[in-house]
Amino acid sequence: MDNLNNKKELLKTELINKIRDNELDSIVMNVMLKFIDRAKIGKNKYNTDMDRNDLELKDWINHSLEEQMDNMLYMYKVNTIL
């Protein structure tokens, strides 16, 4: 766990430096905020996060496939409206 916490701290420092040094444009920062909000929702809903290690590779693939299938449905719906 210490290794994970160290990695998180390094990433946090790197991100803070990039923001401070104005290396990120507003679009990138807005997308990052959306990812952070989405991660909070997932953590609250499922009581876990992406650092979990209870899933096998096949489980991650299945989760991704299910998400992509949902996305296809959303895009198909939007296409029917246009």
Protein Blocks (a to p, Z undefined) as FASTA:
>chain_A
ZZmmmmmmmmmmmmmmmmmnopacfklmmmmmmmmmmmmmmmmmnopafkbckbcfklmm
mmmmmmmmmmmmmmmmmmmmZZ
